[in-house]
Amino acid sequence: MFAHPNGAARWGQHDVAGSVWEWTLDFHDPDWYAGAGNDCQDCGNVSGNGARVLRGGSWNYNVVSLRNAKRFPGSAAAYWLGAGIRCARN
């Protein structure tokens, strides 16, 4: 049973806060949602270069970082304690 059944994420995921920072396909752009991504529906910033986006916080960060919308730039070449992937389904 889920700890927070009414707090399911957009695609029905449960209890993912505090697990690991999630690596995403997006390139990091701090102005993405204010510019090109402003009118974007279910899309990402996949044509940039540099750091990728880590999203959602992890067990070793503070509670402010636990929002799914929290974005953090990270190099895939670096080791990140608390970073990983999330299971997904199609």
KEMIKE-706551 format. One record per residue (C-alpha): x, y, z; chain; residue number from 1; residue in three letters. Coordinates in Angstrom, 2 decimals. Example, Ala and Ser with C-alpha at 12.3 -4.5 7.8 and 13.67 -1.06 7.14 Angstrom:
// residues 2
<rec><xx>12.30</xx><yy>-4.50</yy><zz>7.80</zz><mol>A</mol><seq>1</seq><type>ALA</type></rec>
<rec><xx>13.67</xx><yy>-1.06</yy><zz>7.14</zz><mol>A</mol><seq>2</seq><type>SER</type></rec>
// end
This chain:
// residues 90
<rec><xx>0.00</xx><yy>0.00</yy><zz>0.00</zz><mol>A</mol><seq>1</seq><type>MET</type></rec>
<rec><xx>1.23</xx><yy>3.51</yy><zz>-0.79</zz><mol>A</mol><seq>2</seq><type>PHE</type></rec>
<rec><xx>2.05</xx><yy>5.91</yy><zz>2.02</zz><mol>A</mol><seq>3</seq><type>ALA</type></rec>
<rec><xx>0.46</xx><yy>8.87</yy><zz>0.18</zz><mol>A</mol><seq>4</seq><type>HIS</type></rec>
<rec><xx>-2.15</xx><yy>7.58</yy><zz>-2.31</zz><mol>A</mol><seq>5</seq><type>PRO</type></rec>
<rec><xx>-3.65</xx><yy>11.04</yy><zz>-2.83</zz><mol>A</mol><seq>6</seq><type>ASN</type></rec>
<rec><xx>-0.22</xx><yy>12.50</yy><zz>-3.57</zz><mol>A</mol><seq>7</seq><type>GLY</type></rec>
<rec><xx>0.48</xx><yy>10.57</yy><zz>-6.76</zz><mol>A</mol><seq>8</seq><type>ALA</type></rec>
<rec><xx>2.63</xx><yy>12.27</yy><zz>-9.38</zz><mol>A</mol><seq>9</seq><type>ALA</type></rec>
<rec><xx>1.41</xx><yy>13.12</yy><zz>-12.88</zz><mol>A</mol><seq>10</seq><type>ARG</type></rec>
<rec><xx>1.89</xx><yy>9.62</yy><zz>-14.29</zz><mol>A</mol><seq>11</seq><type>TRP</type></rec>
<rec><xx>0.75</xx><yy>7.77</yy><zz>-11.16</zz><mol>A</mol><seq>12</seq><type>GLY</type></rec>
<rec><xx>4.11</xx><yy>7.30</yy><zz>-9.43</zz><mol>A</mol><seq>13</seq><type>GLN</type></rec>
<rec><xx>3.99</xx><yy>7.09</yy><zz>-5.64</zz><mol>A</mol><seq>14</seq><type>HIS</type></rec>
<rec><xx>6.47</xx><yy>7.66</yy><zz>-2.81</zz><mol>A</mol><seq>15</seq><type>ASP</type></rec>
<rec><xx>9.40</xx><yy>8.80</yy><zz>-4.94</zz><mol>A</mol><seq>16</seq><type>VAL</type></rec>
<rec><xx>10.37</xx><yy>11.86</yy><zz>-2.87</zz><mol>A</mol><seq>17</seq><type>ALA</type></rec>
<rec><xx>13.61</xx><yy>11.43</yy><zz>-1.02</zz><mol>A</mol><seq>18</seq><type>GLY</type></rec>
<rec><xx>14.85</xx><yy>8.48</yy><zz>-3.01</zz><mol>A</mol><seq>19</seq><type>SER</type></rec>
<rec><xx>17.49</xx><yy>9.80</yy><zz>-5.45</zz><mol>A</mol><seq>20</seq><type>VAL</type></rec>
<rec><xx>17.97</xx><yy>12.80</yy><zz>-7.70</zz><mol>A</mol><seq>21</seq><type>TRP</type></rec>
<rec><xx>16.59</xx><yy>11.63</yy><zz>-11.04</zz><mol>A</mol><seq>22</seq><type>GLU</type></rec>
<rec><xx>18.79</xx><yy>11.99</yy><zz>-14.14</zz><mol>A</mol><seq>23</seq><type>TRP</type></rec>
<rec><xx>16.75</xx><yy>13.34</yy><zz>-17.04</zz><mol>A</mol><seq>24</seq><type>THR</type></rec>
<rec><xx>17.32</xx><yy>13.68</yy><zz>-20.78</zz><mol>A</mol><seq>25</seq><type>LEU</type></rec>
<rec><xx>17.03</xx><yy>17.49</yy><zz>-20.55</zz><mol>A</mol><seq>26</seq><type>ASP</type></rec>
<rec><xx>20.01</xx><yy>19.80</yy><zz>-20.80</zz><mol>A</mol><seq>27</seq><type>PHE</type></rec>
<rec><xx>20.10</xx><yy>22.35</yy><zz>-17.98</zz><mol>A</mol><seq>28</seq><type>HIS</type></rec>
<rec><xx>18.91</xx><yy>25.85</yy><zz>-18.87</zz><mol>A</mol><seq>29</seq><type>ASP</type></rec>
<rec><xx>17.84</xx><yy>27.96</yy><zz>-15.86</zz><mol>A</mol><seq>30</seq><type>PRO</type></rec>
<rec><xx>15.60</xx><yy>30.06</yy><zz>-18.13</zz><mol>A</mol><seq>31</seq><type>ASP</type></rec>
<rec><xx>13.94</xx><yy>27.14</yy><zz>-19.97</zz><mol>A</mol><seq>32</seq><type>TRP</type></rec>
<rec><xx>10.47</xx><yy>27.60</yy><zz>-18.50</zz><mol>A</mol><seq>33</seq><type>TYR</type></rec>
<rec><xx>10.61</xx><yy>31.38</yy><zz>-18.91</zz><mol>A</mol><seq>34</seq><type>ALA</type></rec>
<rec><xx>11.64</xx><yy>31.14</yy><zz>-22.58</zz><mol>A</mol><seq>35</seq><type>GLY</type></rec>
<rec><xx>11.44</xx><yy>28.31</yy><zz>-25.11</zz><mol>A</mol><seq>36</seq><type>ALA</type></rec>
<rec><xx>9.86</xx><yy>25.88</yy><zz>-22.65</zz><mol>A</mol><seq>37</seq><type>GLY</type></rec>
<rec><xx>7.16</xx><yy>28.28</yy><zz>-21.47</zz><mol>A</mol><seq>38</seq><type>ASN</type></rec>
<rec><xx>4.41</xx><yy>26.92</yy><zz>-23.74</zz><mol>A</mol><seq>39</seq><type>ASP</type></rec>
<rec><xx>5.83</xx><yy>23.42</yy><zz>-23.79</zz><mol>A</mol><seq>40</seq><type>CYS</type></rec>
<rec><xx>3.55</xx><yy>20.47</yy><zz>-23.04</zz><mol>A</mol><seq>41</seq><type>GLN</type></rec>
<rec><xx>5.29</xx><yy>17.18</yy><zz>-22.20</zz><mol>A</mol><seq>42</seq><type>ASP</type></rec>
<rec><xx>8.57</xx><yy>18.13</yy><zz>-23.89</zz><mol>A</mol><seq>43</seq><type>CYS</type></rec>
<rec><xx>12.15</xx><yy>18.75</yy><zz>-22.90</zz><mol>A</mol><seq>44</seq><type>GLY</type></rec>
<rec><xx>15.29</xx><yy>20.68</yy><zz>-23.68</zz><mol>A</mol><seq>45</seq><type>ASN</type></rec>
<rec><xx>17.13</xx><yy>17.96</yy><zz>-25.62</zz><mol>A</mol><seq>46</seq><type>VAL</type></rec>
<rec><xx>19.05</xx><yy>20.13</yy><zz>-28.08</zz><mol>A</mol><seq>47</seq><type>SER</type></rec>
<rec><xx>21.42</xx><yy>21.92</yy><zz>-25.68</zz><mol>A</mol><seq>48</seq><type>GLY</type></rec>
<rec><xx>24.83</xx><yy>20.97</yy><zz>-24.45</zz><mol>A</mol><seq>49</seq><type>ASN</type></rec>
<rec><xx>26.62</xx><yy>20.92</yy><zz>-21.11</zz><mol>A</mol><seq>50</seq><type>GLY</type></rec>
<rec><xx>25.08</xx><yy>19.82</yy><zz>-17.83</zz><mol>A</mol><seq>51</seq><type>ALA</type></rec>
<rec><xx>22.03</xx><yy>17.56</yy><zz>-17.72</zz><mol>A</mol><seq>52</seq><type>ARG</type></rec>
<rec><xx>19.15</xx><yy>18.08</yy><zz>-15.32</zz><mol>A</mol><seq>53</seq><type>VAL</type></rec>
<rec><xx>18.83</xx><yy>16.20</yy><zz>-12.06</zz><mol>A</mol><seq>54</seq><type>LEU</type></rec>
<rec><xx>15.33</xx><yy>16.47</yy><zz>-10.65</zz><mol>A</mol><seq>55</seq><type>ARG</type></rec>
<rec><xx>13.51</xx><yy>15.83</yy><zz>-7.39</zz><mol>A</mol><seq>56</seq><type>GLY</type></rec>
<rec><xx>15.99</xx><yy>15.76</yy><zz>-4.49</zz><mol>A</mol><seq>57</seq><type>GLY</type></rec>
<rec><xx>17.34</xx><yy>12.78</yy><zz>-2.60</zz><mol>A</mol><seq>58</seq><type>SER</type></rec>
<rec><xx>17.75</xx><yy>11.24</yy><zz>0.81</zz><mol>A</mol><seq>59</seq><type>TRP</type></rec>
<rec><xx>20.88</xx><yy>13.34</yy><zz>1.55</zz><mol>A</mol><seq>60</seq><type>ASN</type></rec>
<rec><xx>19.44</xx><yy>16.81</yy><zz>0.74</zz><mol>A</mol><seq>61</seq><type>TYR</type></rec>
<rec><xx>17.09</xx><yy>19.09</yy><zz>2.65</zz><mol>A</mol><seq>62</seq><type>ASN</type></rec>
<rec><xx>13.31</xx><yy>18.98</yy><zz>2.43</zz><mol>A</mol><seq>63</seq><type>VAL</type></rec>
<rec><xx>13.15</xx><yy>22.00</yy><zz>0.05</zz><mol>A</mol><seq>64</seq><type>VAL</type></rec>
<rec><xx>14.84</xx><yy>19.86</yy><zz>-2.62</zz><mol>A</mol><seq>65</seq><type>SER</type></rec>
<rec><xx>12.18</xx><yy>17.13</yy><zz>-2.48</zz><mol>A</mol><seq>66</seq><type>LEU</type></rec>
<rec><xx>9.79</xx><yy>18.84</yy><zz>-4.90</zz><mol>A</mol><seq>67</seq><type>ARG</type></rec>
<rec><xx>9.59</xx><yy>16.99</yy><zz>-8.24</zz><mol>A</mol><seq>68</seq><type>ASN</type></rec>
<rec><xx>9.94</xx><yy>20.38</yy><zz>-9.94</zz><mol>A</mol><seq>69</seq><type>ALA</type></rec>
<rec><xx>13.29</xx><yy>21.07</yy><zz>-8.25</zz><mol>A</mol><seq>70</seq><type>LYS</type></rec>
<rec><xx>15.97</xx><yy>21.10</yy><zz>-10.96</zz><mol>A</mol><seq>71</seq><type>ARG</type></rec>
<rec><xx>19.73</xx><yy>20.88</yy><zz>-10.45</zz><mol>A</mol><seq>72</seq><type>PHE</type></rec>
<rec><xx>22.50</xx><yy>20.92</yy><zz>-13.12</zz><mol>A</mol><seq>73</seq><type>PRO</type></rec>
<rec><xx>24.90</xx><yy>18.00</yy><zz>-13.09</zz><mol>A</mol><seq>74</seq><type>GLY</type></rec>
<rec><xx>27.64</xx><yy>16.52</yy><zz>-15.21</zz><mol>A</mol><seq>75</seq><type>SER</type></rec>
<rec><xx>27.08</xx><yy>12.92</yy><zz>-16.22</zz><mol>A</mol><seq>76</seq><type>ALA</type></rec>
<rec><xx>30.86</xx><yy>12.48</yy><zz>-16.03</zz><mol>A</mol><seq>77</seq><type>ALA</type></rec>
<rec><xx>30.81</xx><yy>13.14</yy><zz>-12.26</zz><mol>A</mol><seq>78</seq><type>ALA</type></rec>
<rec><xx>29.87</xx><yy>10.85</yy><zz>-9.39</zz><mol>A</mol><seq>79</seq><type>TYR</type></rec>
<rec><xx>26.81</xx><yy>12.11</yy><zz>-7.51</zz><mol>A</mol><seq>80</seq><type>TRP</type></rec>
<rec><xx>25.91</xx><yy>10.59</yy><zz>-4.16</zz><mol>A</mol><seq>81</seq><type>LEU</type></rec>
<rec><xx>22.15</xx><yy>10.27</yy><zz>-4.14</zz><mol>A</mol><seq>82</seq><type>GLY</type></rec>
<rec><xx>21.68</xx><yy>10.46</yy><zz>-7.94</zz><mol>A</mol><seq>83</seq><type>ALA</type></rec>
<rec><xx>20.17</xx><yy>7.68</yy><zz>-10.00</zz><mol>A</mol><seq>84</seq><type>GLY</type></rec>
<rec><xx>17.27</xx><yy>6.74</yy><zz>-12.22</zz><mol>A</mol><seq>85</seq><type>ILE</type></rec>
<rec><xx>13.61</xx><yy>6.07</yy><zz>-11.62</zz><mol>A</mol><seq>86</seq><type>ARG</type></rec>
<rec><xx>11.67</xx><yy>3.18</yy><zz>-13.04</zz><mol>A</mol><seq>87</seq><type>CYS</type></rec>
<rec><xx>9.23</xx><yy>4.19</yy><zz>-15.75</zz><mol>A</mol><seq>88</seq><type>ALA</type></rec>
<rec><xx>6.63</xx><yy>2.48</yy><zz>-17.85</zz><mol>A</mol><seq>89</seq><type>ARG</type></rec>
<rec><xx>5.29</xx><yy>3.15</yy><zz>-21.27</zz><mol>A</mol><seq>90</seq><type>ASN</type></rec>
// end
